[in-house]
Amino acid sequence: MKVVRFHGREDKLALSWETLSNYMSGSVLDVGCDEKYLAAFVKNYVGVGIGGNPDLIVNVEDGLPFKDKSFDTTVAFDVLEHLDDIHYGFDELCRVAKRYIIVGLPNMYEWRFRLMFLLGKRLSGKYGLPTNAPVDRHRWVFSLTEAQSFIRHRGLHNGCEVRQEIIGYYKYRRTAASVTTALGRSLGHLGANLFAYNYWAVLERSPVSDGSEA
């Protein structure tokens, strides 16, 4: 399992391309594309979402308006946790993908999130009960282990198998936080559930599901 380190959203997206570009050589559907960061690298690109600067405004909750296997690869970074029906959203990613599905999910059991929760601090407005209705927010709180289990089992349900998994650690600027995370990384798999910041998975459609010979 590959390990990466990043600081901030743009750095994380840059690393996603650097690490996963081999899976995005064909047509790519970027779900929840925001400002279409990947469009600068992918020739055959379509970005959809409910905000940012998408090519097409699409709410995944209503389904993706594309035929089965319309794109070689579907990508969804930090999207599924925003959906009420996360299972249906994931199924849609698989349905429109001809070969690869790339999914990024947060690990809300990471030590800093736990500490902020215990101290009663706001978690970036993504959780809690705001006085005004938010445009969007996280609907799910799950650990790295749960994210991996969901991706693996739901992938098989859709005729897809996990080909690569990547664990991401946040590069904190403050010394204490940086050292804490570094110590956690040294624990390897045992420390991932408490110290990893996010999880990426690449799934590949099984040849059997395409109707071809195994």
Salt bridges, closest charged atoms under 4 A:
ASP34 OD2 - ARG9 NE 3.68
ASP55 OD1 - LYS36 NZ 2.79
ASP68 OD1 - ARG95 NH1 2.84
ASP72 OD1 - LYS98 NZ 3.88
ASP78 OD2 - ARG9 NH1 3.66
ASP78 OD2 - LYS12 NZ 2.85
GLU81 OE2 - HIS82 NE2 3.85
GLU81 OE2 - HIS138 NE2 3.94
ASP84 OD1 - ARG139 NE 3.38
ASP91 OD2 - ARG154 NH2 2.71
GLU92 OE2 - ARG95 NE 2.81
ASP136 OD2 - HIS82 ND1 2.78
ASP136 OD1 - ARG139 NH1 3.16
GLU165 OE1 - ARG152 NH2 2.95
GLU204 OE2 - ARG99 NE 3.03
GLU204 OE1 - ARG163 NH1 3.08
ASP210 OD1 - LYS69 NZ 3.07
